[in-house]
Amino acid sequence: MGTTGMGTTGMETIGIPVSEAALEAKQTGLIQSLREMGSVIVAYSGGADSAYLAWAAQRALGDRAVAITADSASFPESHKHDAEEFARACGFRHEYIETREFENPDYVKNDRDRCFHCKDELFTRLDEVARERGIENVIYGVNVDDLGDYRPGQRAAKLHQAKAPLVDAGLTKAEIRELSRRAGLVTWDRPASACLSSRIPYGTPVTIQNVKTVDRGEDALRALGFRQFRVRFLGDVVRIEIAPEELERAMTTEMARKFTAIFKPLGFLYVTLDLEGYRQGSLNAVL
């Protein structure tokens, strides 16, 4: 995929406070640091950050980089498709590995450390593959902006000594998106996402059944043309969060009927629309 040659004006549209030269220097430094790692496994979800990291790792290391995706019920089927398509388009090695977090009672009970147990399982499995194949490093796509949020998964990554090259390069989310756009990567404006278990409030057990219910509901919202949203599973109640810029379209009588037709057959007694709209980590408000 070639460079589009975006200039400073393009960077300003997404609020990047550094010069084009400084941004290019960050990418050059990232690729050099990856090259020095010798061989890597990329924990790859197909989101904007891990996709960019997998692309950069392939540029730096070729076949000595392999992107591995968790084959888990908590990973949306649509995201698996997107991850596969992007890997094919970029030509990097891509594999799945089965994870078994739903067999862990500490994960299923869904307390504030759920994400730790999920990522602990993922990195345990990736470490096993790395040892079996003689791969030197496991890396993942956390960026500088992620460091201030409540993310127990980062604690699991540190426990397993997984490396964070995007952080080491000083890259923010906006900079990753801009570099992805300039490289022609279709993931540059992909909406932020998270595993399906993040739609279940803390304290409500996560099960394969309820995450699959969420997945079906979100697939239906996607089919209606919405782009950024979440389906929050609240027992008999579903709370639909739609991005503020799309909320006006959602707040019509016709759309209310469509939402009801989607979610009542999925087992919800009450279908609600959150008037604040989508915001990342809304279920963390209870912490």
Helices and strands as residue ranges (DSSP letters): H 8-12, H 20-37, E 40-43, H 48-61, G 62-64, E 65-71, H 77-90, E 93-98, G 101-103, H 105-108, H 114-133, E 137-139, G 144-148, H 152-159, H 165-168, H 173-182, G 186-189, G 196-199, H 208-223, E 229-234, E 237-242, H 244-250, H 253-263, E 270-273, G 282-286
